[in-house]
Amino acid sequence: MFSPDTIRNLVLTLVVMLLSLSVHEFSHALAADTLGDDTPRSQGRLTLSPLEHYDVFGTFLIPIAAAFFGSVPMIGWARPVQFNPTRLTRKLTMRTGSMIVAAAGPLSNLLLACLSYAALAICHRSGLLARGGVPLLAFLSAMVLTNLGLFIFNLLPIPPLDGSRLLPRRFDGVQEKVAPFSFLVLLVVVSRFGGVIRQPVDWLLHGFESVAQAPIGGF
């Protein structure tokens, strides 16, 4: 039997991850569409609807497992947005255009984290959190932590993560060799070297708190 706290954490986990990953994939689609490739639009991916983006394993099972272990889920993924680099604007090289599309996803998560932290700071200073705003505190805190985690996770230079498409051309050969084993490499990095993600998140949080003087709450 699930306890009320467990159910609450699961619901919050799914809501935050669905929202965050939908914005992430929508940002990829929007960047490609803006640069002239209508492939995401024709495939129905130019939308914020989670129904068009979710991946059963990456969007649900991984975050739920994290919630069961009592941690804020900071790793997850949705179905990748497909785009055609050859259809991007000729004002940019295909590589530059592809890098912009790739960067749009992680940057959207960083923006979500900043906006959520700003909202948290406003609520903290206004006294709203002290007047029974615990659910709001939990939601905003989860949004900050999850999106910072997704930002760092997606910048890892391991295919098919966005970071692998931001590397200089000289790394193309290495990526081709790593690609068949990328999922295994990701599992090893995440399970054995969790600090690769957690440490940068802590640094970013420290920077946020230094600026706004509003602490992050747990849930």
N, C-alpha and C positions, 0 to 999 in steps of 0.2 A: 504494500500500500504506500503510495506516494504521500509525503507530508505536504502541507500547504506551502511551506517554504520551497520545497523542491518543484512543485507545480508552478509556483510564481516565477522561479528562476528559469524554468524551461520556457514558459510563455515569453518572458522578457528576452531570453536568449534568441528565440526564433524571430520575434518582432524586430529586434535590433539588427540581427544578421541579415534578415530579408531586406530591410530598408537599406542598410549599408551596401550590400552587394548589388541591389537593384540600381542604386545611384552610381555605383562603380561601373557596371556594364553599360548603363545608359550613357555615361560620360564617354566611354569608348565609342559608342554608336554615334553620339552627337559630334564628336571630333571628326570621325570619318565622314559623316554626312556633310559637315561644314566644309571639309576639304575637298568635296566633290564626289565622293563614293557613296552611291545610294544602296549599296548591298545591305547594310544593317536595316535601312528603312524598308526595303523590299522583303526582308525576312521578319519583319515585325519587332525588331529589337530597339527601335527608336521610341522607347516608352519606359516609364518608371514602374510599370506593373510588374510585381514579383513573379507573376504567372509566366511571363515570357523569359525570365532569367534564371530561375532557381535550378539547382542541381541537387538531387536527392542526397547524395553522399556529402558533397562539399558544403551545401547550404544548411542541411538538417543534421545528419548523423555526427559529423565532426563537432559542430558547436554544442549539440546536446551532450555528447560525451564529455566535453570540457565542463559543461554546467554540472554534470553528475559528479565530477571530481572537485567541484567547489571553486572553480576558477572562472574568470571572465574570458569568454571565447575571443581570441584575437586572430584566429586562423580559420579561413573558410574560402569557398569560391563558388561561383555560379557558372553557367554555361558560357564559354568564351564567345564574344561577339566576333563574327567573321567580317573581314573587309578585304578589298582588293587594292593593293598598293599601286597597281598600274592605273587605277582610275582616280587617284588623288590628283589634286591640282598640279599643273606643270610649273607653277611658280616655285615649287619646292622639289627637291630630289625625292625619289621614292623612299629612300632611307630616312630622310628628315621627316617626311610625312608620316611614315610608320612609327617613328619615335614619338611624334606628337600624339598620335592615337594611343600608343602604349602608355605614355605618361599621364594621359587624361584620367585614367582609372585611379591610380594611386593618389593623384593630386585631389581628386574629388573626395577621397576618404580623409585626406588631411584637412580639406575645407570643412567637411562635416564635423570633424573633431574640434576644429577651431570654433565653429558656430555653436556646437553643443557646450563647449567650455565657456564661451561668452554668455550663453543662456544660464549656465550654472552659476557663473559669477554674479550675474544680475539678480538671480533668485537668492543667492547667498547674501548679497548686500541689502536687498529689500526686506529680508526677514521672512520671506515666503517659506523657506525650508524649515524654519523654526516653528511655523504655524501648521504643522502636519503635512509638510511637503515631501515625506519620505518616498512615495512612489515616483515623484518627479525627480528626486535626487538619484534614485536607483536607475531610472531611465537615462538621464543625462550623463551620469557617470559611466554607464555601460556604453553609451554612444561614443564618449570620448575614448575610453580604453579600447573598445573594439575597432574603431576607425583608425586609431594610431597603430594598432596591431596590424590591421589590413594594409595600411600604408607601408609599413616596414616589410611585412611579409611579401607583398607584391613587388618590392624593389630588389628582392633577392635575385641574383643573376643566374637563375636556374630555369631552363625551359620547362613548361611554357609560361612561366610568370613574366609579368611586364618588364621586370628588370633585365631579363635576358635580351629584350629588344632595344635596350638603351645602351648596350655595350658597343664599343668601337668595332669596326669591320674585322679587325685582325683576330677577334675572338670567334668568328663565325665557325671556323673549323672545330674549335673546342666544343661549341654548342652542339654541332652535328653529332659529335661522338657521345656527348652526355645525354642528348635527347631521349634515346631508347631506355635509359635508366633513370630518367628525371624523377619519376614518382618515388623510386627507392631512395634516391639522393635526398629528396625533400623530407621523406620520413626520417632518415638518419639525422639530417640537420636539425629538424624540429624536435625530435625526441632526445637527441644527445647534446644538442647545443641550443637549448631554449633561450639562453641569454642573448643569442644573435638577434632575437626579436625583442625580448623583454628589456634588455639593457637600453637600447635606443628609445623604447617607449618611456622608460623611467626618465631618461634625459629630457625628452620632450615635455613630459609632465612637470618636471622640475622647472623648466622654462616657463610653462604656462602659469604655474603657481607663483613664480617669482614676479610675473607681470600683474596677475589679477588678484593674488592673495586669496584665492578660493580653493579649498581642498577638495580632492576627489573622494567621493564616498563609495563604499562597497555596496553589494546587494546580495 
